[in-house]
Amino acid sequence: MVQVCANGTRTSADGAVVPLSPEAIAGSVAEAVAAGATDVHVHPKSPCGRDSLSPRMLAVTLDAIRARLPAPVPVGVTTGAWTEPDPAARAARVRSWTVLPDHASVNWHEPGAEQVAAALIERGVGVEAGLWSGTDGAALYLRSPLAPKVLRVLAEVTDTGPASAEDSARELLTELGTAHGRPVLLHGEEAGAWPVLRLAGRLGLPARIGLEDTLHLPDGRRAASNAELVTAGLTEWTSARRHGPG
């Protein structure tokens, strides 16, 4: 599986290529799925371009995406603490959603993570446990009674060094161990995105790529779209997969 991460916390300052409006997000995601992405992660945005958990913005964005996608493609959203710093308010937002995503990411190192995850599970929304390197997220997750109930783990390597990101990824995977038997999706950020994606391929792990994680192709050129990143990502992942663990 290769998940497309369409926009993340990026804004118009990152260039017109980053989709921000529901219509732009839907079009970009549809192109990425046509290029081979099999799962979707997006950050719905307010009219001013900020990440939002508003039920209205979530509904408009999810409806726009699903109208453009083949039915089986799952669509997920963020619940990052920056969208609503108060944990109780964040969980209340989840309970107020009128249109539900298939899954939502919860960063386990953030205050209120278990509260938000519990609200998602109550509503039948799959939880992606976001475990960031360099935080206590993995340790907190491994102790959590909710861990066996999550849809999958997002092992996120925050080390952006092109030479060191792979080592950081291996350390995070070692810390996770069996991850309570949940599937692990491995991904990196910025200059670390491509080395980590190749490692995911060699290990046979699901990966993700998109404008949230990097604006650049493996050769350093600026990406023109999420679809271009997915095409390159599938090529890199498949090639690394053929070479096997290493």
WOKADA-V540876 format. One record per pair of residues at least 24 apart in sequence whose C-alpha atoms are under 10 Angstrom apart, sorted by the first residue. I is the first residue (numbers start at 1). GAP is how many residues later the second one is. D is the distance in whole Angstrom. If there is no record, write none. Layout:
((I/GAP/D) (I/GAP/D))
This chain:
((1/35/9) (1/36/7) (1/37/6) (1/38/7) (1/184/9) (1/203/10) (1/204/8) (1/205/5) (1/206/7) (1/207/8) (1/233/9) (1/236/10) (2/31/10) (2/34/8) (2/35/5) (2/36/6) (2/37/7) (2/38/9) (2/183/9) (2/195/10) (2/203/9) (2/204/6) (2/205/5) (2/206/5) (2/207/7) (2/208/10) (2/228/8) (2/231/8) (2/232/7) (2/235/9) (3/29/9) (3/30/9) (3/33/9) (3/34/6) (3/35/6) (3/36/4) (3/37/5) (3/38/7) (3/71/10) (3/72/10) (3/73/10) (3/182/9) (3/184/10) (3/203/8) (3/204/6) (3/205/4) (3/206/6) (3/207/8) (3/227/8) (3/230/10) (4/24/10) (4/25/8) (4/28/7) (4/29/8) (4/32/9) (4/33/6) (4/34/8) (4/35/6) (4/36/5) (4/37/6) (4/38/8) (4/71/10) (4/203/9) (4/204/6) (4/205/5) (4/206/5) (4/207/8) (4/208/9) (4/209/9) (4/222/7) (4/223/9) (4/225/9) (4/226/7) (4/229/10) (5/24/9) (5/27/10) (5/32/10) (5/34/9) (5/35/6) (5/36/5) (5/37/6) (5/38/9) (5/71/9) (5/72/10) (5/203/7) (5/204/6) (5/205/5) (5/206/6) (5/207/6) (5/208/7) (5/209/10) (5/221/8) (5/225/10) (6/26/9) (6/34/8) (6/35/6) (6/36/5) (6/37/8) (6/203/8) (6/204/5) (6/205/5) (6/206/6) (6/207/9) (6/219/9) (6/220/6) (6/221/9) (7/34/8) (7/35/6) (7/36/6) (7/37/9) (7/38/10) (7/44/10) (7/203/7) (7/204/5) (7/205/5) (7/206/8) (7/207/10) (7/208/10) (7/219/9) (8/33/8) (8/34/6) (8/35/5) (8/36/9) (8/37/10) (8/43/8) (8/69/9) (8/70/8) (8/202/9) (8/203/7) (8/204/4) (8/205/8) (9/33/10) (9/34/7) (9/35/10) (9/36/9) (9/40/9) (9/41/8) (9/42/7) (9/69/10) (9/71/10) (9/73/9) (9/74/10) (9/202/10) (9/203/7) (9/204/10) (10/33/9) (10/39/9) (10/40/9) (10/41/9) (10/201/8) (10/202/7) (10/203/10) (11/34/10) (11/37/9) (11/38/6) (11/39/8) (11/40/9) (12/36/10) (12/37/8) (14/197/10) (14/201/8) (15/200/9) (16/208/10) (16/209/10) (17/194/8) (17/198/9) (17/205/10) (17/206/8) (17/207/6) (17/208/6) (17/209/8) (18/192/10) (18/193/7) (18/194/9) (18/197/9) (18/206/9) (18/207/8) (18/208/8) (19/24/10) (19/25/10) (19/26/10) (19/30/10) (19/192/9) (19/206/9) (19/207/9) (20/24/8) (20/25/6) (20/26/9) (20/27/9) (20/28/9) (20/29/6) (20/30/9) (20/31/9) (20/41/10) (21/24/7) (21/25/8) (21/26/7) (21/27/10) (21/28/8) (21/36/10) (21/39/10) (21/40/8) (21/43/10) (22/24/9) (22/25/10) (22/35/8) (22/36/9) (22/37/10) (22/38/7) (22/39/5) (22/40/8) (22/41/9) (22/42/6) (22/43/8) (23/37/9) (23/38/8) (23/40/10) (23/41/6) (23/42/8) (23/45/10) (24/37/10) (24/40/9) (24/41/9) (25/36/8) (25/37/10) (25/39/8) (25/40/7) (25/201/10) (26/35/7) (26/36/8) (26/37/9) (26/38/6) (26/39/4) (26/40/8) (26/41/8) (26/42/7) (26/43/8) (27/37/9) (27/38/7) (27/40/10) (27/41/7) (27/42/9) (28/37/9) (28/40/10) (28/197/7) (28/198/6) (28/199/7) (29/36/7) (29/37/10) (29/39/8) (29/40/8) (29/46/10) (29/181/10) (29/196/10) (29/197/7) (29/198/8) (30/35/7) (30/36/9) (30/37/9) (30/38/6) (30/39/6) (30/40/9) (30/196/10) (30/197/9) (31/37/9) (31/38/9) (31/194/9) (31/195/8) (31/196/5) (31/197/9) (31/199/9) (32/178/9) (32/193/8) (32/194/6) (32/195/4) (32/196/8) (32/197/8) (32/198/6) (32/199/8) (33/35/10) (33/36/8) (33/37/9) (33/40/8) (33/193/9) (33/194/7) (33/197/8) (33/198/10) (34/35/9) (34/36/9) (34/193/8) (34/196/10) (34/197/10) (35/191/9) (35/192/6) (35/193/8) (35/194/9) (35/195/6) (35/196/6) (35/197/10) (35/199/9) (36/191/8) (36/194/7) (36/195/7) (36/197/10) (36/198/7) (37/36/9) (37/171/9) (37/172/9) (37/173/10) (37/189/10) (37/190/8) (37/193/6) (37/194/9) (37/196/9) (37/197/8) (38/34/9) (38/35/6) (38/36/8) (38/37/10) (38/170/10) (39/33/9) (39/34/6) (39/35/5) (39/36/6) (39/37/8) (39/63/10) (39/169/9) (40/25/10) (40/33/7) (40/34/6) (40/35/5) (40/36/6) (40/37/8) (40/62/10) (40/63/9) (40/168/9) (40/170/10) (41/33/9) (41/34/6) (41/35/5) (41/36/5) (41/37/7) (41/60/10) (41/61/10) (41/62/9) (41/63/8) (41/64/9) (41/167/9) (41/168/10) (41/169/9) (41/171/9) (42/33/8) (42/34/6) (42/35/5) (42/36/7) (42/62/9) (42/63/10) (42/168/10) (42/170/9) (43/33/9) (43/34/6) (43/35/6) (43/36/9) (43/37/9) (43/40/10) (43/169/9) (44/33/7) (44/34/8) (45/38/10) (50/32/10) (50/33/8) (51/27/9) (51/28/9) (51/29/9) (51/31/8) (51/32/6) (51/33/9) (52/25/10) (52/26/9) (52/27/9) (52/28/9) (52/30/9) (52/31/6) (52/32/8) (52/41/10) (53/24/9) (53/25/8) (53/26/7) (53/27/9) (53/30/6) (53/31/8) (53/37/8) (53/38/10) (53/39/10) (53/40/6) (53/41/8) (53/43/9) (53/44/8) (54/29/9) (54/30/10) (54/36/10) (54/39/7) (54/40/9) (54/42/8) (54/43/8) (54/44/10) (55/38/7) (55/39/8) (55/40/9) (55/41/6) (55/42/5) (55/43/6) (55/44/7) (55/45/9) (56/40/10) (56/41/8) (56/42/8) (56/43/9) (57/40/10) (57/42/10) (58/39/7) (58/40/8) (58/41/7) (58/42/8) (58/43/8) (59/38/8) (59/39/7) (59/40/5) (59/41/8) (59/42/9) (60/39/9) (61/38/10) (62/37/7) (62/38/8) (62/39/7) (62/40/10) (63/36/8) (63/37/10) (63/38/10) (73/29/9) (74/27/8) (74/28/6) (74/29/8) (75/25/9) (75/26/6) (75/27/5) (75/28/7) (75/29/9) (76/24/9) (76/25/5) (76/26/6) (76/27/4) (76/28/5) (76/29/7) (76/49/9) (76/50/9) (76/51/9) (76/52/9) (77/24/7) (77/25/8) (77/26/7) (77/27/5) (77/28/6) (77/29/9) (77/51/10) (78/25/9) (78/26/6) (78/27/5) (78/28/7) (78/29/9) (78/50/9) (78/52/10) (79/25/7) (79/26/6) (79/27/6) (79/28/8) (79/34/9) (79/37/8) (79/38/9) (79/41/10) (80/24/10) (80/25/8) (80/26/7) (80/27/6) (80/28/10) (80/30/8) (80/33/9) (80/36/10) (80/50/10) (81/25/9) (81/26/8) (81/28/10) (81/29/7) (81/30/8) (81/31/8) (81/32/9) (81/35/10) (82/28/10) (85/25/9) (85/26/9) (85/27/9) (86/25/8) (86/26/8) (87/24/7) (87/25/5) (87/26/8) (87/27/9) (87/28/7) (87/29/7) (88/24/7) (88/27/7) (88/28/8) (89/27/9) (90/25/9) (90/26/7) (90/29/9) (91/24/6) (91/25/5) (91/26/8) (91/27/8) (91/28/6) (91/29/8) (92/24/8) (92/27/8) (93/26/9) (94/24/10) (94/25/7) (94/26/7) (94/28/10) (94/29/8) (94/31/10) (95/24/7) (95/25/8) (95/27/9) (95/28/7) (97/26/9) (100/24/9) (100/25/7) (101/24/7) (101/25/8) (102/24/6) (102/25/9) (103/24/6) (103/25/7) (103/47/10) (103/48/8) (103/49/10) (104/24/6) (104/25/9) (104/26/10) (104/47/9) (105/24/6) (105/25/6) (105/26/10) (105/45/10) (105/46/10) (105/47/9) (105/48/9) (105/49/8) (106/24/5) (106/25/9) (106/44/10) (106/47/10) (106/48/9) (107/24/6) (107/25/8) (107/30/7) (107/31/10) (107/34/10) (107/47/9) (107/49/10) (108/24/8) (108/27/9) (108/28/8) (108/29/5) (108/30/7) (108/31/9) (108/32/7) (108/33/6) (108/36/10) (109/25/10) (109/26/6) (109/27/6) (109/28/4) (109/29/8) (109/30/9) (109/31/7) (109/32/8) (110/25/10) (110/26/9) (110/27/8) (113/24/10) (113/27/10) (113/28/10) (114/26/10) (114/27/9) (114/30/8) (114/31/9) (114/32/7) (114/33/9) (117/29/8) (117/30/10) (117/32/10) (117/33/8) (118/28/8) (118/31/10) (118/32/10) (120/30/10) (121/25/9) (121/28/8) (121/29/8) (121/30/10) (125/25/10) (125/26/9) (126/24/7) (126/25/5) (126/26/8) (127/24/5) (127/25/7) (127/26/8) (127/27/10) (128/24/5) (128/25/5) (128/26/6) (128/27/10) (128/54/10) (128/55/10) (128/56/9) (128/57/9) (129/24/5) (129/25/6) (129/26/8) (129/27/10) (129/53/10) (129/55/9) (129/56/10) (130/24/5) (130/25/6) (130/26/7) (130/55/10) (131/24/5) (131/25/6) (131/26/9) (131/27/10) (131/41/9) (131/45/9) (131/55/10) (132/24/5) (132/25/6) (132/26/6) (132/27/10) (132/37/10) (132/40/8) (132/55/10) (132/56/10) (133/24/5) (133/25/6) (133/26/7) (133/32/10) (133/35/7) (133/36/8) (133/38/8) (133/39/6) (133/40/9) (133/42/10) (133/55/10) (134/24/7) (134/25/8) (134/34/9) (134/38/9) (137/39/10) (138/34/8) (138/35/9) (138/37/7) (138/38/6) (138/39/10) (138/41/9) (139/36/8) (139/37/8) (141/35/9) (141/38/8) (141/39/9) (142/33/9) (142/34/7) (142/35/9) (142/36/10) (142/37/7) (142/38/7) (143/37/10) (147/32/8) (147/33/7) (147/34/9) (147/35/8) (148/31/8) (148/32/6) (148/33/7) (148/34/7) (149/31/9) (149/32/10) (149/33/8) (150/30/9) (150/31/10) (150/32/7) (150/33/9) (151/31/7) (151/32/8) (151/33/9) (152/27/9) (152/28/10) (152/29/9) (152/30/5) (152/31/5) (152/32/6) (152/33/7) (153/26/8) (153/27/10) (153/28/10) (153/29/7) (153/30/6) (153/31/5) (153/32/6) (153/33/8) (154/29/9) (154/30/6) (154/31/5) (154/32/6) (154/33/8) (154/52/10) (154/53/9) (154/54/9) (155/29/7) (155/30/6) (155/31/5) (155/32/6) (155/33/8) (155/52/9) (156/29/8) (156/30/6) (156/31/5) (156/32/6) (156/33/8) (156/37/10) (156/40/9) (156/57/10) (157/29/8) (157/30/6) (157/31/5) (157/32/7) (157/35/8) (157/36/8) (157/39/8) (158/29/9) (158/30/6) (158/31/6) (158/32/9) (158/34/8) (158/35/9) (159/29/8) (159/30/7) (159/31/9) (159/32/9) (159/33/7) (159/34/9) (159/37/10) (160/28/7) (160/29/6) (160/30/6) (160/31/5) (160/32/4) (160/33/7) (160/35/10) (160/36/10) (161/27/10) (161/28/9) (161/29/8) (161/30/6) (161/31/5) (161/32/9) (161/34/9) (162/26/10) (162/27/10) (162/28/9) (162/29/5) (162/30/5) (162/31/8) (162/32/8) (162/33/7) (162/34/9) (163/28/9) (163/29/8) (163/32/8) (164/28/8) (164/31/9) (164/32/10) (165/24/9) (165/26/8) (165/27/5) (165/28/8) (165/29/9) (165/30/7) (165/31/7) (165/34/10) (166/26/8) (166/27/9) (166/28/9) (166/29/6) (166/30/5) (166/31/9) (166/32/9) (166/33/7) (166/34/10) (167/28/10) (167/29/9) (167/32/10) (168/24/10) (168/28/9) (169/26/9) (169/27/7) (169/30/8) (169/31/9) (170/26/9) (170/29/9) (187/26/8) (188/25/7) (188/26/9) (189/24/5) (189/25/6) (189/26/10) (190/24/5) (190/25/7) (190/26/8) (191/24/9) (191/25/8) (191/26/10) (191/27/9) (191/29/9) (193/24/10) (193/25/9) (193/40/10) (194/24/6) (194/25/10) (194/38/10) (194/39/8) (194/42/8) (194/43/9) (195/41/10) (196/41/10) (197/36/7) (197/37/9) (197/39/8) (197/40/6) (197/43/9) (198/35/9) (198/36/10) (198/37/10) (198/38/6) (198/39/5) (198/40/9) (198/41/8) (198/42/5) (198/43/8) (199/37/10) (199/38/8) (199/41/7) (199/42/9) (199/45/9) (199/46/8) (199/47/8) (200/37/7) (200/38/10) (200/40/8) (200/41/8) (200/44/10) (200/45/9) (201/32/10) (201/33/9) (201/35/8) (201/36/5) (201/37/6) (201/38/8) (201/39/5) (201/40/4) (201/41/8) (201/42/9) (201/43/8) (201/44/8) (202/35/8) (202/36/9) (202/37/8) (202/38/5) (202/39/4) (202/40/7) (202/41/6) (202/42/5) (202/43/5) (202/44/7) (203/34/10) (203/37/9) (203/38/7) (203/40/10) (203/41/7) (203/42/5) (203/43/8) (204/33/9) (204/34/9) (204/36/9) (204/37/6) (204/38/10) (204/40/8) (204/41/8) (205/32/9) (205/36/9) (206/31/9) (207/26/9) (207/27/9) (207/30/8) (208/25/8) (208/26/9) (208/29/10) (209/24/6) (209/25/9))
